[in-house]
Amino acid sequence: MNTIFSINLIKGRIKKIIIINIILFFLIYQALFIYGLKIFFYESNSPEYFQNFAKEIQTTPMEDETVALIKKILVLGHELYESSEKNGKLFTDSLLLNDKVKAFVDANSGTIELNIINPLVTSATVETALSTKKIIVKDGYTFNHLRKVFKVIYIYCVYQIEKKDKAKVISGINALTAFYSFSQKGIEGSKPLISCMISTALLNLMAEIINKTLESEQLNLTAKELDALFNKLKILPAISDNFFDYMVYEKILIKDAIKNYIMFHYNQNFIKMLSTMVTLKTFDLYYGRLTDQYETIMNNIIDLKNKPYPEVIKNVQIIQKDLEYSHLSIFTSKYHPIILIVVPNCQNAYTLDIISRLKLKGILIKILALKEKILTGKVPQTLNELIKISSYNNTEFNIAIDDFTQKPLIYRVSETGEILIYSAGPDIIDNGGKFSSEKQSYQKTGIDIKL
């Protein structure tokens, strides 16, 4: 009797211990899961982790004199920009120079020419290195360094245009074209979407400078100088990846970032690592594996390559709509919630990439037209006539085609010989040359894009 009582007592205690442990396990699991949700969706280090993973250019094991020189240019340009920014904003989105900018260029012209521009335009080794697909810098740095160097050269060019110093303007433009290709580098051979966005921004800056140069009657470029500039610019598409290639690199990069995310938190805090792992694995059980869903979505975007612009945007918008969550739909959605963090909203990035490439096309067309005017005294009246005269035959980068409409760009010549080139823009409608100087005006209907 006592034996049976003792056995029942032990069984009862074991049952209580099991129940208590189950409750404790559930409470601990719930606490870790909730903390993991907070880390993913409310702490800044989650999106920052993926952004930083994309921003840093990784390194080569070897370093030579060329690499050291380029590193020096990056560091110097960054330091010049930062030192000038301490007393107020230096760089503006305008080609008009204020007194502060002029004082900056006056004080630093020698340094910019000797240590930034000259090495970029006189060293064949540097230009060769910059135009290859290799990663050429040993120590990691952010794309922000590259952007700041570019802006320093941009400001220098604007200043020299104002001073009407043609030789220095040309040197500055040559430095910009050489350094633009550096934005094509990426992480261990992979070029993420942010690299595409930086390339787009740099190409837009370069287009502003070159257009200003071509429009300046005081600079008065010769046919030989125009020809040299054309030959510099026409190779840029060949060393640049298109948007969908970048998306391939982005997919590889972020898949690696997801794999390393738990260990990233392990190095910072064990509880954070445990919480992110619990949350991620719980979502994986409920929704399916994050990496598999991410790869499927990215492949659907990448498969849109070579499709017309309206079809690309339509499909991208469908994908983005499918990914949208309300407070309750998170439980019924077929997609993993972390997808919100890792899948880029690529509609604007794609549109801006097209616009930047169209600006390059516009510049190439203007150079050809101005060269013909210098040689013959006449500007070709149609785009077809101009292309035939120039013998330009790059079918992969057809400078006559509007990438939005897949039809010829609009090309007009005034009675006085002035050239107007524009794209119908994302709305695919020729609005007769209606332009807007507002930022993000390409998102509006009824607006064309002046090239």
N, C-alpha and C positions, 0 to 999 in steps of 0.2 A: 504493500500500500504506500509506504513511505518512498519506496523506489519509484513507483509510478508517479507520485506527487512531485518528486525531485526531477524526474524526466520531463514532466509537463511544465514544471517551473523553468527548467533550462530552455525548453522549446519556446515558452512564452517570452523569455528574455531575448533569445536569439531572434525571435520574430520582431520584438520591439526594436532591437538593434538594427535589424535589416530595414524596418520601416523608417526609423530615424535616419539611417544612412541614405536611404532613397530620398527622403525629404531634404536632407542636407545636400545631397548630390544635386537634386533639382534646383535648390536655392542657389548653390554655387554656380551651377550651369547657367541659371537665369541671370545671375549677377554678371558673369563673364560675358554672356551674350549681349546684355543691355550695354555693358561697357564697350564691347566691340562695336555695337551699332553707333555709339557716341564717337568712337575713334574714326570710323569710316565716314560718317555723314556730318559730324559737327566739329571735329578737330581739324585744324588746317593742315596738319602734317600728312594726311592721307592724299589729298590732291597735290600738295606740294611735293610729296615723294615722287609721284608719277611725273610731275613737271620737271623736277630737278634731275630725275633719271633721264629725261629727254634733252635737257639743256646742256648737260656736260658733254663735251667732246672728249672721248677717251683717247688713249695715247699709244704711240708706237714705242717699242722697246729701244729703238735706236734714235740717236739725235745727231744731225750733222750741222754744218755751218748755215745752210739754208734754213733749216728748222729753227736754229737759234736766232737768226735774223728776223724771221717772221714773228717769233715769240716776242722779240724786242719791240717790234712795231706794235703788236697788240698791247703790250704793257705800257709803252710810251703813250699811245693814243688814248688809252683808258685813263692814264694819270693826267694828261693834258685836259681831257674833258672834265674829269672829276674836280680838278683844281679850279677850273673856270666856273663850275656850277656852284661853288661854295658861296659866291657873292650874288647868287640869283640865277635864274634859268638862262642858259646860253642859247640852246638850240630851240628854234621855233619852226613850225611848219610853213615857213614863208621864205621866199627868195629875197625879201627886203631885209637889209642889214641895219641894225640899230647901232648906236655908238659903242655899246658894250662888246658886241661881236667884232666890230672893226678894231677896237683896242686889243681884243684877244688875238686876232689874226696878225696885227702889227707886231705884237710882242712875241709871237711864236712862229712867224713865217719861216725864219731860218731853220728852226728845229723841225717843223713839219716838212719842209723841202728836203733837208739833209737826211733826216732819219726815218721818214715815212714814205714820201713820194718818190724820191730818187731811187731807193732800193727796189721799189716795186716796178719802176719803168725802165731801169737800166740793167737789172740783173736777169739774164736769160734763165738762170737756174731757178730764181724765185718764181718767175712767170710760168715756167714748166711745172714746177711743184704745185703751184696754185691751180693749174688747169688740169691736174690729174685727179683720179678718183681716190687717191690714197689719203689716209689720215697722216698728217705730217707734223703734228705737234706732240711733244712728249708729255708735258705737264698739262693736266686738264684745265680748262677754262670755260667760261660760259659764253654763249652767243652774244651776251650783252657787251663783252669786250669788243667783238667784231663790229657790232652796231655803232659803238662809240668812235672807233677808229674811222669808220665810214662817214660819220657825221662831221668829224673834224676835217676830213678831206673835202666833204661837201661844202662846209662853211668857207674853207680856203678857196674853193672854186668860185663860189658866189662873189667873194671879195675880189678875186682877180678879174672876173667878168666886169665888175663895176669899175675897176681900174683900167680895163681894156688891154690887159696884158695877155695877148693871145698865146704866147709860148707857155706861160704858166698855167693857163686854163687847159690847154691840150695835155700838159703833163698831169694835171689833176684828174682829168677825165680818164687818161690811160691808167692811172693808179686805181681809180674806181673800178674800171672794167677788169683789171687784174685781180683786185681784192674781192669783187663780187663772187667769183667762182669759189672762194673759200667758204662761203655759206653753204655750199653744196656738200661739205664734209659732214660726217655724222658719227654716231656711236659705233665704234668697232666695225666700221664699214656700213652700218645701217644709218640712213638719213631719216629722222623722224619728221612728223608733220610740222613741228615748230621750226625745223630747218627750212621747210618750204615757205613758211610764213615770214621768216627772216629774209629769205631770198626775194620774196615778193616786195617787202618793204625797201630793201636795198635797191632793187631794180627801179622802183618808183622814184627814189631819190636821184638815181643816176639819170633817169629819163627827164626829170625836171632840169637838171644841170645842162644836159645835152640840148634840150629844146631851147633853153635860154641862150645857149651858145649859138645855135643855128639861127635864131631870130635876131641876134645882135648884128646890126650893120657895121658897127665899129670894129668888130673882130674880123669880119670879112674873110672867112676861111677860103682857101684856094681849092681848086679841083683835086690837087694832090693830097691836101690835108683831109678833105672829105673822103677821098678814096681810102686813105689809111684808117680813118675812123670807122668807115663801113666794114673794112676787113677785120678790125678789132671786134666789132659788135656782132658780126654775122656768125662767129664761132660760139657765142654764148649759148644758143639753144642746144648745140651739140654736147656741151659739157654740163648741161642742166638736166636734171630729171624732171619728168612731168608729174603732175599732182598724184596720179594713181600709183606711180612708182614710189612716191613718198609714203603712200598709204600701205604699201607692202612692207616698207621698212618700219613704219609705225606699228604694224601688227606684230612683227618679230620682236621689236623693242618692248612693247607693253606686255606681251606674253612672258618675256623674261622678267619684267618688273613685277608681275603678279606672283611669279614663282619665288622671287626674292623678298617679297613684302613682309612675310612673317618673320624672316631672319633679320630684316631691317629693324623691326620692333624688338626682337630678342636682344640685339646689341644695345638698345636703349633702355628697355624695361621688361623684365620677365612677365609680369602680369599683363602688360599691353600685348606682348607676343601671344600669350595664352588666350587672351580675350579675342584678338583678331583671328586666331586659328579656329577657336570655337565658333565664332560668328560666320566665318568663311565656309567652314565645313558644314555648318547647319544649313546655310543657304544652298550649298552644293547638293545636299541631300534632298532639299525641297524643290529646287528649281533645275537641278542638273549642274554639271561642272561649269564654272565661270569661264575658264580658258576655252572650252569647246564652243560655248555660246558666243564669246567674243570673236573667235576665229571665224565662225559662220557669218556673223554680221559684217565683219571687215571684208570677208571674201565677196559678200553680196555687193559691197561698195566698189571693191577693186574690179569686179566683173563688168562694171559700167564703163570701163575704159573704151574709148573710141565710139561711144554712143553720143548722139547729139546733146547739146547742153540742156534743152528742155526735158529730155528723157532722164538725164542724170539727176537733175534737180527734183523732178517728180518722184523718182525712186528713193532718193535720199530723204525727202520729206516724209515719205511713207515709213521708212525705217525709223526716223526720228519720232514720228507720231506713235509708232508701236512701242517705243521705249519710254514714252511719257507715263508717269505714275501719278495717281491721285492718292489721297491718304488711305483709301480702302483697296484700290486696285492692286496695291503691292501684294495682296494675298491671292489675287486671281491671275496676275500677270504670268505669262510664260517665260519672262526674262528675269535673270538674276539681278537683284537690286544694285549690285556693285557695278553692273554694266553702265549705270548712269555716270560713274566716275571715269571709266576707262574708254568708252566709245566717244570719239570727238564729234562735235557738231560741225561737220565739214562743209556745209552749204556755203557759208561766207568765205571760208578759206579757198574753196574751189573757184568761186566767182572772182575773188581778188587775184588769184593766180592767173586766171585767164586775162583779166584787165592788165596786169603787169606785162604779160607777154604781148598783148595787143599794143601797149605803149612802145615796146621794142620794135614791133612791126612798123608802127607809125614813124618812128625815128629813122629806120632804114629806108622807108619810102621817101621821106623828106630829104635825106642825104642824096639819094639817087636823083630826085627832082632838082635840087639845088646844083648838083654837079652838072647836070644836063643844061641848066640855065646858064652856068658859067661857060661851058664849052660851046654852046650853040646860040645863046641869047634867048632861047625859048624854053618854056616849061611844057612838058607833054600834057595834053588836055585830058587824057584818060589814063586810068590805072593800067589797062592792058597795054597801051602804047609805051608807058614808062617801063613796065616789066620786060617787054620785048627788047627795048633799047638797052636795058641794063644787063641782059643775059643771065639774070638771077634765076636759078633753077632748083632751089632746094625744096623738093616736094613735101618733105617732112615738116618744114617750117615755112609754109607758103605765106609770104608777107602780104599777099593781096587778099587773103581770106579772113573774114570776120569769124572768130571762133564761137561767137554766140549764135550766129545765123547760118554759118557754113556757106555764106554768099560773099561776094566781093565787098571789101570795105568801101565806105562812101568817100569819094575823092573828088574834090572840086578845086578849080583854079579860077581866081577872080580875074577881072579885066586887067588889073595891074600886075598879075603874075603871082599873087599870094596863094599859098596852098592851104586847103582845109581838109583834114582827114579825120573821120570819126567812125565809131562803131555804133550799131543800133542798141547795144547794151543788153542786159539780161531780159528785158521785156520783149526782145526780138522785133521791135517796131522802129522803123526809121521815122523819127519825129522832126525831120527837116533841119537838124543841127541845133536842137534845144539842149543847152548845157546848164550845169549847175556847179557852183564852186563849193557847195556845202559838202562836209564830210559824209560818207556813206550815202551819197546821192544815188549811187548805183542801185540801191534798194527801192528807189521810187520808180513808178511807172511814168512814161512820158518824158524820160530824160535820156539823151544820147551821151556817149562818152567821147570827149575830144581827145585825139591822140597827138 
